[in-house]
Amino acid sequence: MRFRHRAAAGFATLLLPFAGLVGLTSPAQAAASATATATYAKTQDWGSGFEGKWTVKNTGTTALSSWTVEWDFPSGTSVTSAWDADVTSSGTHWTARNKSWNGSLAPGASVSFGFNGAGTGSPSNCRLNGAGCDGGTVPGDAAPSAPGKPTASDITNTSVKLSWSAATDDKGIKNYEVLRDGAKVATVTGTSYTDTGLTAGTDYSYSVRARDTADQTGPAGAATAVRTTGGTTDPPPTGDKVKLGYFTEWGVYGRNYHVKNLVTSGSAAKITHINYAFGNVKDGKCTVDDTFAAYDKAYTADQSVSGTADTWDQPLRGNFNQLRQLKAKYPHIKVLYSFGGWTYSGGFAQAAANPAAFAASCKAVVEDPRWADVFDGIDIDWEYPNACGLTCDTSGPAAFKNLMSALRSQFGSNYLVTAAITADGSSGGKLDAADYGGASSYVDWYNVMTYDYFGAFDADGPTAPHSPLTSYSGIPAAGFNSADAIAKLKSKGVPSAKLLLGIGFYGRGWTGVTQSAPGGTATGPAPGTYEAGIEDYKVLKNSCPATGTIAGTAYAYCGTNWWSYDTPSTIAGKMSWAKSQGLGGAFFWEFSGDTAGGELVSAINSGLR
């Protein structure tokens, strides 16, 4: 018998190569002391399309460590595929960045990359590492400093006046770019700007960055939150219970689930917190995992929360910028950065050896100036302290408490510090392997993972609900249910208000089953869209509707397949139980498993009122 937590988290391993799609070097960061050229040639032309090639040559005496080529195509001309460079676009502006293996160029060396294109146009406005492509450089020049935090005044229903202190630069400031919710809305030469055409009763975030006379762009300064007068907004969820959902970093790929889906589904108005999953734990430190999805993926106007398209040169894009826009629209939502998960928990053993250093590294990631306003706390998903998950940990029973103590000391009282923990309520099980009671004094709450108790990781069964609320006659393992897990945590001194009940927005199932009631034998996992034995609720509600309930959760028998999953009805029962136990609320894994109308989120919100 294996006690597992959300095998869906393993999808991240399939998507890790995307982290390398776009490098981190921007034109402002590129070395300005070397000289280099970028030249273009059309190597093939077949009428409706063509093959193009860029050649970058280091014409100076100083090595180049990286290169970025930018150009504009006329409307109707585009890159359809590329090789030997990572090519992205924002409208008609195209950017090509070196691969990890061809960025370094010694003096006199050159490198080429190619692409297939559609249309008939030619490139214009070429820039190489922020300078001209003909070899022009700015020796010794540095990017300008960040301007001051804007001051807002004269706020009306539709406008706001902004002013800021000037940036500094050794060659002089050319102009300033005003950013609204991370997107550029104006370029001005002075240190003030009035933004108009806004929506009444709406929250916005403003920051400013400077551009010097060499056309190098500096970092954005601190952001100022502004709320226009008048208007109405969606009210925050009622009551004082936590209603938290996990948003997966990799969901923006195959699942095509983005932050804006929280708005279109109506879920954003019904939750209180989001856990962004997952950051990785490497070499005893917190680190961003998929940098492309996190802060570089460009969103078009129709894809973004704000309705404004990302630009190629804005300082923050991707999920982080979308979360920033979501918080501006729904100010009641708090966002936590979750580190670990089933796939990345192996790094916690090294972290536990030096908790203070680990905590400091996590604070540095959460407070990175590019997205410091996005995150309100940190969530640790260690699977499992002093026990076995994907790997086995032998850090000792005190390691988890020491780690959470260090995090609270580092983050202080102004940040949320939480942890997703095992729900193994068996005698001598995972909840007895670490000091969860002692560690609870340092956390705001525990996300108790009361799901994945049973599933087709035991291929021959017996069939059983993966998220039973209570025990029942014939349950395959004692203590593997929500009620026993919550009772055990309370007995260890964890306050009820610091415990959140977990809900899975997916089902687990077997095939080769011959009986509809739980307890049947099976021949293996049932087919699933992304992984055998697992399927989203939004699919199961139609493909295999519930045929019964047991232990507070639903099950379904269709053909030879047997599934268990929660429905709006069983969630209502679980929320009622959570309130009767005095729990702090509920959380779920994860948003993309819900229907387009967010019916499971609605059930949690309604049930906790």
N, C-alpha and C positions, 0 to 999 in steps of 0.2 A: 504494500500500500504506500503510495507516495502522496504527500500533501503538497500541492502545487499552488502557485499564484499566477494567474493570468499568463498562460503561454502566449497570448497575443502580444505581450511585451517583446517576445522574441522576434517579432517582425522587424524590429529596429536593426537586427544584424543583417537583414537582407538589403537594407537601404543605406548602410554606412558609406558605400562608395560615393553617394551624392554629396557627402561632406566635402569631397575634393573638387566639386564642380567649379567653384569660384575661389580664387586665392584671396588673401586678406590685404594685399598691398594695393593701396589707392594711389592715384597720381600724386597726391600731396605727400605721400610717404616715400615715393621713389627717390633714389639718389639723384641729386641735381648736379653733381660735380663731374659726371662722365658725359661724353657726347655720344650721340647715337642717331641713326636714321631709320626710318621705316618706309619702304617702297612697295608699291602695289603693281601687280601685273594680272591681266586677264589671260589665263592659260588656255581656256577653251570657251567656245560660244556655240550654243545650239539653238539660238533664236529665242525661245521662251525662257532659257536659263543659261547659266555659265559656270565656269570654274575660276575662282580667283585665288591669288597667292600673295601674301604679305611676307616681306623679308626684313627682319630687324638686324641691323649691323652696329656693333660697338665701334665707333670711329675714334674714340678717345684713348686715353692711357690708363684709365681706371676701370676696373671690372664692374660690370652690371650684375646685380644680384637678382633682379627680376625685371620684367617688362610688361607694360600694358599699352596696347594700341587701341585708339578710339577713332571712330569716323562716323560720318552721316551718309545714309543712302537716301535718294529721293523716294517719295511715296510710291509704292508699287514694286520696290526692289528690296529683297530681303535675303538673309542667310538661311538656308534650309538644313544644312549639316556642316560640320567642321571637324578638322583633325589637327592634332599637335598644338591645340590651344583651346581654352574654355571660352566660348563666345556667348554673350548674352546681349539683350537689347532692351531699350526703353523707348517705345515709339520708333522713330526712324534713326535713333542714335544707337550705335553698335560698339561693344567693348570686347576685346580679346585679351585674355590674360594667359601668361605662360603656364604650362604644366609644371608639376613638381620637379620634373627631370630636365627641363630645357630652359629654365629661367636664368641661369648663370651664364654670362657671356664675358669671356676674357677679351682684352683689347684686340681689335682686329677680327674677332670672331663674329659669325652671323648665324641666324637660325630662321627657318621659314615655317609658316603654317598655312594651311589651305582651307577652302570651303567651297561648297556648292551653293549657288544662288539662284533665285527666281527673279525675273524682271530683266530690264535692260540698262539700268542706271549704273553710274560710276561713283566711287566714294569721294567725299569732300570733307574739309575741316579736320584733317588728320592730326591727331595728337599722340605723342609717344612719351609715356611717363609724365604727362602733364605739360610737356613742352612741344614745340613744333617738330614735325617728322623729318625736317630737312637738316637736322643736326644742331639746332639751336638749344642752348642750355642757359641756366641761371647759376653760375658758379657760386657756391657757398650760400645760396639763398635757402631760407627755411620757410615753412608754411606759417601763416599768421597765427597769433594766439586766439583763444576763444573770446568772443565779446562777453560783456556782462549779462547777467540774467535780466530779461526784459521787465520793465515796469509797466503795468497796465493802468490806463486811465480813460475817462470819457466813455465808459462802457454803456452801450445801448442795446436794444433788441437785435440790431443787425450790424454793429460795428464796435471796434475797440482801438484805442490809440496805444501804441507800444513805443517805448524808448529804452535805450540801453547805453552802457558805457562802451567806449571804443576799444577795438582790438589793437594790438601792436604788431609791427612787422619791420624788419630791417630795411626793406625797400619801399615801404608805404602801402597803405590799404587802398584798393581800387573801389570796392563796393561791399555791400552786405546782402546776404540772402536771408530772408525771413521764412521760417519754417512753421507751418501750422500742422499739428499732429504728425510731424516728421516729414511732411511734403513741402517743397518750396512753393510759396505763393507770391513772392515779390523779390525784386532786386533793387536796392536803393543805395545812393551814395552817402546819405547822412546816417544819423543814429536814431531815427524815429520813423514810424510808419503807421498809418491807419488802415486797418483791415476792414473791409466792408462786405456786404452781401452775405452776412452770417445768418444763422437761424436762431430765432428767439428761444430762450430757455435751454441753451445747449452748451455743453462743456467743450472747451478747446484747450490745446496745449501749444505754447509758442516758444520757440528758441531762435537764435540767430547765429550765423557763421559768417566769417569774413573771407574775402578773396583779395590777394595782393596784386601788385602791378605785374607780376610774372604769371598771373592766372593760376596761382596755387591756392587751393581752398583749405582753410583751417578747420579745426573741430568746432562743433556746435557748442554754444555755452549752455548753462543751466536753463531748464524749461520753466515757464510760468503757466500756471493753470488759470484759465479765464472762463467764466460762465456768463453768457449774455443774459440780459434781463428779459422778463416775460416768458411766455410759452409754457408748455407742460412737457413732462417727461414720464416715461414708464416708472411707476412706483417700485421701490425695492421690495423683495419678498417680505411678507409679514411674519411677525414672531421673532424670537431670538435664537432660533436653531440654525446651526451650520448646515448649508446645503451645497455640497462641494462636488465638482466633477473633474476628472482627469482629462486633459487635452493632450493627445499624443503628437510628438514632433513629426513622426513619420507619416501621420495620417494625411498630410497634404499631397502625398504621392498616389499610390494605388487606390486608396480610399477616397481621394478627392474631397477631403473634409477640411475646411478652413475655418478660421476664427469667425468669419462672416456668417457661417452656418449657425453659430450660436444666436445671431440676431434674427436671421430668417426663420429659424425654428421656434422663436419665442423663448428659448431657454435662458438667454442672458438676463431677462427680467425676472427669472424664477430661481436663480442661484445666488449664493453669497460669495463663493470662493472657487477658484480654478487652480488645480495643480498642473503645471506644465511639465510633461514627462518625455524623456528623461535626460538629465545631465549625467555625464559619465563620472566614474571615480577611477583615476589613473595615478599611479605612483604616489598614492596616499593623498591626492588632491582632487578637488572638484574641478571639472572642466566642461565646457560646452561640447556637445557631441556632434550633431550635424549642423555645422556653421551655416551652410547654405539655407536650409529650412529655417534655422533660428533667426538669422539677421541679414540675409542677402537675397533671398528669393523676391523677385519683383512682382508686384500685384497691379493689375489693371484697375481702372476706376470701378468697373462693374464687379470686380472680385473683392474690393477692399471695403472695410467697415465704414470708412469715412466717405466713400464715393469719389476719392481722389486717387489718381494713378501715381504709383511710385516713379521717381525720376532716377536716372542712372547715377547721379552724383549725390543723392541724399545720404546722410550719415547712417541711417538705420532703415532696413527694410525687413522682409520676412515676417515670421510669426511674432517676433518681439514687437515690431512696429504695429502689427495688427492688434495685438493685445493692448498696446498703448492707446490705440484708437477706440478699442472696446471700452476701456476704463474711462475714457473721456465721455463716451456716450452713456455708460452705466457706472456712475461714480461709486455706487455701493459695492461693486465687485472688487475683491482682493485677489491678487495672483501670487502664488508661491512657486518657486522653482524646485522641482522634485529631482533628487539624485539617487541613482541606483537602479532599482527594479530587478526583475528576475535575471536579466542578461548582464547587468553591470554591477551586481552585488559583490563579485569577487574582489573588487578593489578596497572593500571596507576593512579587510584584515590589516592591510598596511596603514590605512587611515587610523585604525584603532591603536596602532603602536605609537602615534604622536597626535593625539586628539587636538591639541592647540594649533598645530601647524595645519591640520586638515580644516579646522574651523576657519582659520585665517584665509585659506585658499578659497573656501566657499563664499566668504564675505566679499572677497575680491571679485568673484564672478558675478554675484548678485548685485554688487554695487558698481559694476563697470559703468563708467560715465556715459557710455552710449545708450544704456537702457536702465539706469539706476531708478528711474521713476516707474518702471514697469512692475517690479517685484516688491511685494510686501512681506515676504518671508521665505523660509526654506523648509522643505519636506524631505525627510530621509526615509528611503525605502530599502532597508537592509534585509535581504532574504537569504539567510537568517542569522542573527547574532548567536555565536556559539552552537550552531546547528547546521544542518545540511539543506541546501536548495539546489541550484545548478551546480554549485561547488559546496564543499563542507568547510565551515569556519571553526577554528579552535582558539578564538581570541579570549575565551573565558567569560564567566557569567557577569563580570563587572564592566566589560568592554563597552556595551551599549550605553549603560548609564554614564560612563566617562565621556563618551562621544557626545551625548546630548548635553551634558554639563558644559563641555567646552563650547558647543555651538551657542548655548544660551549666554555664556559669558562673552563670547565674541559679538553676537548679534544684539545683545541687550534687550530691553523691554519694548522697544519701538518696533521690533520685527516679530512676526509669527514664527515659531519653531515647532514643527509637528513631525510625526513619524507614522508611516504605514507599517503595521506590525502583523505578525502571524495571528491566526484565530484558532490555533490548535489547542482545544480545551481538554485534551486527554491527559490522564495522569502521567507525569514524567515526560510530557511532550514538549513542543517548542516553546510554549509560554513559560515552562519551568526551567528553560535553559539559560535565560538571561534575566537581569533585574529590571523588569518592566515596571514594577511598583516604585522602585527607587528613582528610575529615570523619569517617571511621570511628573515629578516636581519641576522639571526643566522644560516641559512641553506645554503647548497650549491645548493640544488634543492628540489622540491616537486615531488613525484610520485603521480600524480593525477589519482585516480582510476576510470577511465572513462569506467567502465563496470559494470555488475550486476545491471543495472538500472531496468530491468524488467525480470521476470522469473516465474517459476511454484511455487514459494512461494506464488503467487496468483494463486491458483490451477485452477480456472475457467477462467483464462485469464483476459483481452483480450491478444492474442498473440502479441508480440512486440519484436523488436530487443533488446538484452540485452546491446549492446554497440553502440547506435546510435551516429554518429558524429554530426548531426544537428537535429533540430526539424523537424517535418513533420505533415501534416494534419492527425489528429486522434491519435497523440501520447497520451498515457494514462495519463501522468503527465507533466505539464509545468516545464521546467528547468532541466529535466532529460535527458541531452545530453551533449556531450563533449564541443561543442561550447559555450553553456551557462555557463558551469562550468569554462572554461578557461577565458571567458569574465568577469565573476564575480571576479575571482582571480586577474585579471589585474586591475579591478576597485578598488580593495582593496590595490593596490600598490605593488603587487608581480611582479617583473620583468619577462618579457616573457622568458628570458634565464634561469630562475629558475623553469620553468614548463616543466615536461615531460608528454607526452600523453601516456595513458595506453592502452594496447592491451591484450585481453584475448585469450589464446591459447586453448580455449574450447568453447563449445556452451551451451546454455540453451534452454530447450524444453518442450513442452506440448504434451499430448496425448488426444485422443477423439476430435480432431479438424476436422472440415468438410470443411474448405476453405483454399486455398493456400495463399491468400493475408493476410497481417497482420491485426489484429483486430478481429480475430475469437474467439469464445468461446472454452473452453476445459473442460475436466473432471478431469485432474490431471497432474502430471509431467510425462514426457516420460521416459521410462526405460534408465538407465545409468549404466556403468560398475561398478562405485564405489558409486554413489549416484543418486537417481532418479532425473531427471530434469537437469542433468549435464553430458556432455560427451566430451572427448578430440577431438581436431581437427583431429588428425591422424586417429581416428575412423570414425568421421562424414563425412570426405571428400569422403569416400568410401561407408559407410552404408546409408547416406542420403545426396547426393550431392546437392549443392546450386541450387535453382530454380529461384531465383530472388534477387534483392538488394533493400534496402530502407535506406535512411538517411546515406549513406556511408558504410553500412555493409550488409552482405549477410543473406539470410534466405533460408530454405529448407523445402519442404512439401513432405513427403513420407508416404503412407498408411494413417494412422490417426495421425501421429506424425508431429509436426512443430518445427523446430529448427532455431536458429539464431547464427551465428558465423562469424568470420573474415577469409578471404581467402587471399592468396598472392595478388590477384587483389585489394581487398578492403583495405588491409594494404598499398599498394602502394598509393592509394588515400588518406589515412589518413596521411601518411608520407609527401606527397606533401602539405597537409593542414597544418601540423605542421610546416613545413619550411616557409610557407607563413605567419604564425603567429609569426615567430621568436622564436619558442619554443626551449628549450635546447636539445631536443631529444625525445626519447621514451623509455618505459619500458614495460615488459610483465610478466604475470603470467600464467604459469610457464614453464620451459624448457621441462618437460616430456610430455606435451600435443602436442608437435611438432612431425613431421614425423622423421623417422630415418635419413633422409638426411637434416634435419633442414630447410625445405623450408620456414617456417614463419620467422625464424631468418634471412634468406637470404633476404626476402622481406623487412624487417625493415632496414637491412644494405644497401641494394640497394636504398631504398627510401629516406634515409637520406644523401646520398652522395652529 
